[in-house]
Amino acid sequence: MKMTINLAGRSAVAVRFFIALAVILSDVMCATVAYNYCAFQWGGKYEGWSAPPDVAFVSGIPYAVGIVICLILARVCHKREQKQRER
C-alpha cells in the first residue's frame, strides 16, 4: 500500500505567502529609506554630517535582496504546484 501526500495545496499557500512577504518587505523598505533620507538631510543641514542623504538608499539593499529571494521562492513553489497538477 503506497501512501501519497497532497502537496498541491501547500504549494499554493506557499506561493501566496512569499508574494505577500515580498509586498510587505517592499513597503517596509520604502518607509526605512524615506526615514533615513530625511534623517540624513536633517543631520547634514543642522548637525554638520558629512554623508550625503543619498547614502540612505544603501539601507534598502537588504530589503531588495529579501524581496528577490521571496519572488524566487514563490516561482519555485509555483512550478512545483504545476508539476503536482500534471500528475
C-alpha distances in whole Angstrom, upper triangle without the diagonal:
4,7,10,13,16,19,21,23,24,25,28,29,29,31,33,34,35,37,39,39,41,43,44,45,47,49,50,51,53,55,55,57,59,60,60,62,65,65,66,68,70,70,72,74,75,74,75,71,71,68,68,66,63,62,60,58,56,55,52,51,48,47,47,45,42,43,42,39,37,38,36,33,33,33,30,28,29,28,25,25,26,23,20,22,22,19
4,7,10,13,16,18,20,20,22,24,25,26,28,30,31,32,34,35,36,38,40,41,42,44,46,46,47,50,51,51,53,56,56,57,59,61,62,63,65,67,67,68,71,72,71,71,68,68,64,64,62,60,58,56,54,53,51,49,47,45,44,43,41,39,39,38,35,34,34,32,29,29,29,27,24,26,25,21,21,22,20,17,19,19,16
4,7,10,13,15,17,17,19,21,22,23,25,27,27,29,31,32,33,35,37,38,38,41,43,43,44,47,48,48,50,52,53,54,56,58,58,60,62,63,64,65,68,69,68,69,65,65,62,62,59,57,56,54,51,50,48,46,45,42,41,41,39,36,36,36,33,31,32,30,27,27,27,24,22,23,23,19,19,21,18,15,17,18,15
4,7,9,12,14,14,15,18,19,19,22,24,24,25,28,29,30,31,34,35,35,38,39,40,41,44,45,45,47,49,50,51,53,55,56,57,59,61,61,63,65,66,65,66,62,63,59,59,56,54,53,51,48,47,46,43,42,39,38,38,36,33,33,32,30,28,28,27,24,23,24,21,19,20,19,16,15,17,15,12,14,15,12
4,6,9,10,10,12,15,15,16,18,20,21,22,24,26,26,28,30,31,32,34,36,36,38,40,42,42,44,46,47,48,50,52,52,53,56,57,57,59,62,63,62,63,59,59,56,55,53,51,50,47,45,44,42,40,39,36,35,35,33,30,30,30,27,25,25,24,21,21,21,19,16,17,17,14,13,15,14,11,13,15,13
4,6,7,8,10,11,13,14,16,18,18,20,22,23,24,26,28,29,30,32,34,35,36,38,40,40,42,44,45,46,48,50,51,52,54,55,56,58,60,61,60,61,58,58,54,54,51,49,48,46,43,43,41,38,37,35,33,33,31,29,28,28,25,23,23,23,19,18,19,17,14,15,15,12,10,13,12,8,10,13,11
4,5,5,6,9,10,10,12,15,15,16,18,20,21,22,25,26,27,29,30,31,32,35,36,37,38,41,42,42,44,46,47,48,50,52,53,54,56,58,57,58,54,54,51,50,48,46,44,42,40,39,37,35,34,31,29,29,28,25,24,24,22,19,20,19,16,15,16,14,10,12,12,9,8,11,10,7,10,13,12
4,5,5,6,9,10,11,13,14,16,17,19,20,21,23,25,26,27,29,31,32,34,35,36,38,40,41,42,44,46,47,48,50,51,52,54,56,57,57,57,54,54,50,50,47,45,44,42,39,39,37,34,33,31,29,29,27,25,24,23,21,19,19,18,15,14,14,13,9,9,11,8,5,8,9,6,7,10,11
4,5,5,6,9,10,11,12,15,16,17,18,20,22,23,24,26,28,29,30,32,34,35,36,38,39,41,42,44,45,46,48,50,51,52,54,56,55,56,53,53,50,49,46,44,43,41,38,38,36,33,33,30,28,28,27,24,23,23,21,19,19,19,16,14,15,14,11,11,13,11,8,11,12,10,10,14,14
4,5,5,6,9,10,10,12,14,15,16,18,20,21,22,24,26,27,28,30,32,32,34,36,37,38,40,42,43,44,46,48,48,50,52,53,53,53,50,51,47,46,44,42,41,38,36,35,33,31,30,28,26,26,25,22,21,21,19,16,17,17,13,12,14,13,9,10,13,10,8,12,13,11,12,16,16
4,5,5,6,9,10,11,12,14,15,16,18,20,21,23,25,26,27,29,30,31,33,35,36,37,38,41,42,43,45,46,47,48,51,52,52,52,49,49,45,44,42,40,39,36,34,33,32,29,28,26,24,24,22,20,19,18,16,14,14,14,10,9,10,9,5,7,9,7,5,9,11,9,11,14,15
4,5,5,6,9,10,11,12,14,16,17,19,20,22,23,25,26,28,29,30,32,34,35,36,38,40,41,42,44,46,46,48,50,51,51,52,49,49,45,44,41,39,39,36,34,34,32,29,28,26,24,24,23,20,19,19,17,14,14,14,12,9,11,11,7,7,10,9,7,10,12,11,11,14,16
4,5,5,6,9,10,11,12,14,15,16,18,20,21,22,24,26,27,28,30,32,33,34,36,38,39,40,42,43,44,46,48,49,49,50,47,47,44,43,40,38,37,35,32,32,30,27,27,25,22,23,22,19,18,18,17,13,14,15,12,10,12,13,9,10,13,12,10,13,15,14,15,18,19
4,5,5,6,9,10,10,12,14,15,16,18,20,21,22,24,26,26,28,30,31,32,34,36,37,38,40,42,42,44,46,47,47,48,44,45,41,40,38,36,35,32,30,29,27,25,24,22,20,20,19,16,15,15,13,10,11,12,9,7,10,10,7,8,12,11,10,13,15,14,15,18,19
4,5,5,6,9,10,11,13,14,15,17,19,20,21,23,25,26,27,29,31,31,33,35,36,37,39,41,42,43,45,47,46,47,44,44,40,39,36,34,34,31,29,28,27,24,23,21,19,18,18,15,13,14,12,9,9,10,8,5,7,8,6,6,10,10,9,12,14,14,15,18,19
4,6,5,6,8,10,11,12,14,15,17,18,20,21,23,24,26,27,29,30,32,33,35,36,38,39,40,42,44,45,45,46,43,43,40,38,35,34,33,30,28,28,26,23,23,22,19,19,19,16,14,15,14,10,10,13,11,8,10,12,10,9,13,14,12,14,17,17,17,20,22
4,6,5,6,9,10,10,12,14,15,16,18,20,21,22,24,26,27,28,30,32,33,34,36,37,38,40,42,43,43,44,41,41,38,37,34,32,31,29,27,26,24,21,22,19,17,17,17,14,12,14,13,9,10,12,10,8,12,13,10,12,15,15,14,17,19,19,19,23,24
4,5,5,6,9,10,10,12,14,15,16,18,20,21,22,24,26,26,28,30,31,32,34,36,37,38,40,41,41,42,39,39,35,34,32,30,29,26,24,24,22,19,18,16,14,14,13,10,9,10,9,5,7,9,7,5,9,11,9,11,14,14,14,17,19,19,20,23,24
4,5,5,6,9,10,11,13,14,15,17,19,20,21,23,25,26,27,29,30,31,33,35,36,37,39,41,41,41,38,38,35,33,31,29,28,25,23,23,22,18,18,17,14,14,14,11,9,10,10,7,6,10,9,6,9,12,11,11,14,16,15,17,20,20,20,23,25
4,5,5,6,9,10,11,12,14,16,17,18,20,21,23,24,26,27,29,30,32,33,35,36,38,39,39,40,37,38,34,33,30,28,28,25,23,23,21,18,19,17,14,14,15,12,10,13,13,9,10,13,12,10,13,15,14,14,18,18,18,20,23,22,23,26,28
4,5,5,6,9,10,10,12,14,15,16,18,20,21,22,24,26,27,28,30,31,32,34,36,37,37,38,35,35,32,31,28,26,25,23,21,21,18,16,16,14,11,12,13,9,8,11,10,7,9,12,11,10,13,15,14,15,19,19,19,21,24,24,25,27,29
4,5,5,6,9,10,10,12,14,15,16,18,20,21,22,24,25,26,28,30,31,32,34,36,36,36,33,33,30,29,26,24,23,21,18,18,17,13,14,12,9,9,10,7,5,8,9,6,7,10,10,9,12,15,14,15,18,19,19,21,24,24,25,28,30
4,5,5,6,9,10,11,13,14,16,17,19,20,21,23,25,26,27,29,30,32,33,35,35,36,33,33,30,28,25,24,23,20,18,19,17,14,15,14,11,11,13,11,8,11,12,9,10,14,14,12,15,17,17,17,20,22,21,23,26,26,27,29,31
4,5,5,6,9,10,11,12,14,16,17,18,20,21,23,24,26,27,28,30,32,33,33,34,31,32,29,28,24,23,23,19,18,19,16,13,15,14,10,12,13,11,9,13,13,11,12,16,15,14,17,20,19,20,23,24,23,26,28,28,29,32,34
4,5,5,6,9,10,10,12,14,15,16,18,20,21,22,24,26,26,28,30,31,31,32,29,29,26,25,22,20,20,17,15,15,13,10,11,10,6,8,10,7,6,10,11,9,11,14,14,14,17,19,19,20,23,24,24,26,29,29,30,33,34
4,5,5,6,9,10,11,12,14,15,16,18,20,21,22,24,25,27,29,30,30,31,28,28,25,23,20,18,18,15,13,14,12,9,11,11,7,7,10,9,7,10,12,11,12,15,16,15,18,20,20,21,24,25,25,27,29,30,31,33,35
4,5,5,6,9,10,11,12,14,15,17,18,20,21,23,24,26,27,29,29,30,27,28,25,23,20,19,19,16,14,16,13,11,13,13,10,11,14,12,11,14,16,14,15,18,19,18,21,23,23,23,26,28,28,29,32,33,33,36,38
4,5,5,6,9,10,11,12,14,15,16,18,20,21,22,24,26,27,27,28,25,26,23,22,19,18,17,14,13,14,11,9,12,11,8,11,13,11,11,15,16,14,16,19,20,19,22,24,24,25,28,29,29,31,34,34,35,37,39
4,5,5,6,8,10,11,12,14,15,16,18,20,21,22,24,26,25,26,23,24,20,19,16,15,14,11,10,11,8,6,9,9,6,8,11,10,10,13,15,14,15,18,19,19,22,24,24,25,28,29,30,31,34,34,35,38,40
4,6,5,6,9,10,10,12,14,15,16,18,20,21,23,24,25,25,23,23,20,18,15,14,14,11,10,12,10,8,11,12,9,10,14,14,12,15,18,17,18,21,22,22,24,26,27,27,30,31,31,33,36,37,37,39,42
4,6,5,6,9,10,11,12,14,15,17,18,20,21,22,23,24,22,23,20,18,15,15,15,11,11,13,11,10,13,14,11,13,16,15,15,18,20,19,20,23,24,24,26,29,29,29,32,34,34,35,38,39,39,42,44
4,5,5,6,8,10,10,12,14,15,16,18,20,21,21,22,19,20,17,16,13,13,12,9,9,10,7,7,11,11,10,12,15,14,15,18,19,19,21,23,24,24,27,29,29,30,33,34,34,36,39,39,40,43,45
4,5,5,6,9,10,10,12,14,15,16,18,20,20,20,17,18,15,13,10,10,9,6,6,8,6,6,10,11,10,11,15,15,15,17,20,20,21,23,25,25,27,29,30,31,33,35,35,37,39,40,41,43,46
4,6,5,6,9,10,11,12,14,15,17,18,19,20,18,19,16,14,10,10,11,8,9,12,10,10,13,15,13,15,18,18,18,20,23,22,23,26,28,27,29,32,32,33,36,37,37,39,42,42,43,45,48
4,5,5,6,9,10,11,12,14,15,16,17,18,16,18,15,14,11,12,12,8,10,13,10,11,15,16,15,17,20,19,19,22,24,24,25,28,29,29,31,34,34,35,38,39,39,41,44,44,45,47,50
4,5,5,6,8,10,10,12,14,15,15,16,13,15,12,11,8,9,9,5,8,10,8,10,13,14,14,16,18,19,19,22,24,24,26,28,29,30,32,34,35,36,38,39,40,42,44,45,46,48,50
4,5,5,6,9,10,11,12,14,15,15,13,14,11,9,5,7,8,5,8,10,10,11,14,16,16,17,20,21,21,23,25,26,27,29,31,31,33,35,36,37,39,41,41,43,45,46,47,49,51
4,5,5,6,8,10,11,12,13,14,13,14,12,11,7,10,11,9,11,14,13,14,18,19,19,20,23,24,23,26,28,28,29,32,33,33,35,38,38,39,42,43,44,45,48,49,49,52,54
4,5,5,6,8,10,10,11,12,10,13,11,11,8,11,11,9,12,14,12,15,18,19,19,21,23,24,24,27,29,29,30,33,34,35,37,39,39,40,43,44,45,47,49,50,51,53,55
4,5,5,6,8,10,10,10,8,9,7,7,5,8,8,7,11,12,12,14,17,19,19,21,23,24,25,27,29,30,31,33,34,35,37,39,40,41,43,45,45,47,49,50,51,53,56
4,6,5,6,9,10,10,9,10,9,7,5,9,10,10,13,15,15,17,19,22,22,23,25,27,27,29,31,32,33,35,37,37,39,41,42,43,45,47,47,49,51,52,53,55,57
4,5,5,6,8,9,9,12,11,10,9,13,13,12,16,17,17,19,22,24,24,25,28,29,29,31,33,34,35,37,39,39,41,43,44,45,47,49,49,51,53,54,55,57,60
4,5,5,5,6,5,9,9,9,9,13,12,12,16,17,16,19,22,23,24,25,28,29,29,32,33,34,36,38,39,40,42,44,45,46,48,49,50,52,54,55,56,58,60
4,6,6,5,4,6,7,7,8,11,12,12,16,17,17,20,22,24,25,26,28,30,30,32,34,35,36,38,40,41,42,44,46,47,49,50,51,53,55,56,57,59,61
4,6,6,8,10,11,10,10,14,15,15,18,20,20,23,25,27,28,29,31,32,33,35,37,38,39,41,43,43,45,47,48,49,51,53,53,55,57,58,59,61,64
4,6,8,11,13,13,13,17,17,17,21,22,22,24,27,29,29,31,33,34,35,37,39,39,41,43,44,45,47,49,50,51,53,54,55,57,59,60,61,63,65
4,6,9,11,13,13,17,16,17,20,21,21,24,26,27,28,30,32,33,34,36,38,39,40,42,43,44,46,48,49,50,53,54,55,57,59,60,61,63,65
4,6,9,10,12,15,15,16,20,20,21,24,26,27,28,30,32,33,34,36,38,39,40,42,44,45,46,48,49,50,52,54,55,57,59,60,61,63,65
4,6,8,10,13,12,13,16,17,17,20,22,24,25,26,28,30,31,32,34,35,37,39,40,41,43,45,46,47,49,51,52,53,55,56,58,60,62
4,6,9,12,11,13,16,16,17,20,21,23,25,26,28,29,31,32,34,35,37,38,40,41,42,44,46,47,49,50,51,53,55,56,58,59,61
4,7,8,7,9,12,12,14,16,18,20,21,22,24,26,27,28,30,32,33,34,36,37,39,40,42,43,45,46,48,49,51,52,54,55,57
4,5,6,8,11,12,13,16,17,20,21,21,23,25,26,27,29,31,32,33,35,36,38,40,41,42,44,46,47,48,50,51,53,54,56
4,5,6,8,10,11,13,15,18,18,19,22,23,23,25,27,29,29,31,33,34,35,37,39,40,41,43,44,46,48,49,50,52,54
4,5,6,8,10,11,13,16,17,16,19,21,21,22,25,26,27,28,31,31,33,35,36,37,39,41,42,43,45,47,48,49,52
4,5,6,8,10,11,14,15,15,17,20,20,21,24,25,26,28,30,31,32,34,35,36,38,40,41,42,44,46,47,49,51
4,5,6,8,10,12,13,14,16,18,18,20,22,23,24,26,28,29,30,32,33,34,36,38,39,41,43,44,45,47,49
4,5,5,7,11,11,11,13,15,15,17,19,20,21,23,25,26,27,29,31,31,33,35,36,38,39,41,42,44,46
4,5,6,8,10,10,12,14,15,16,18,20,21,22,24,25,27,28,30,31,33,34,36,37,39,40,42,43,45
4,6,7,8,10,11,12,14,16,17,18,20,22,23,24,26,27,29,30,32,33,35,36,38,39,41,43,44
4,6,5,6,9,10,11,12,14,15,17,18,20,21,23,25,26,27,29,30,31,33,35,36,37,39,41
4,5,5,6,9,10,11,12,14,15,17,18,20,21,23,24,26,27,29,30,32,33,35,36,38,40
4,5,5,6,9,10,11,12,14,15,17,18,20,21,23,24,26,27,29,30,32,33,35,37,38
4,5,5,6,9,10,10,12,14,15,16,18,20,21,22,24,26,27,29,30,31,33,35,37
4,5,5,6,9,10,11,12,14,15,17,18,20,21,23,24,26,27,29,30,32,33,35
4,5,5,6,9,10,11,12,14,15,17,18,20,21,23,24,26,27,29,30,32,34
4,5,5,6,9,10,11,12,14,15,16,18,20,21,22,24,26,27,29,30,32
4,5,5,6,9,10,11,12,14,15,16,18,20,21,23,25,26,27,29,31
4,5,5,6,9,10,11,12,14,15,17,18,20,21,23,24,26,27,29
4,5,5,6,9,10,11,12,14,15,16,18,20,21,23,24,26,28
4,5,5,6,9,10,10,12,14,15,16,18,20,21,22,24,26
4,5,5,6,9,10,10,12,14,15,16,18,20,21,23,25
4,5,5,6,9,10,11,12,14,15,17,19,20,21,23
4,5,5,6,8,10,10,12,14,15,16,18,20,22
4,5,5,6,9,10,10,12,14,15,16,19,20
4,5,5,6,9,10,11,12,14,15,17,19
4,5,5,6,9,10,11,12,14,16,17
4,5,5,6,9,10,10,12,14,16
4,5,5,6,9,10,11,13,15
4,5,5,6,9,10,11,13
4,5,5,6,9,10,11
4,5,5,6,9,10
4,5,5,6,9
4,5,5,7
4,5,6
4,5
4
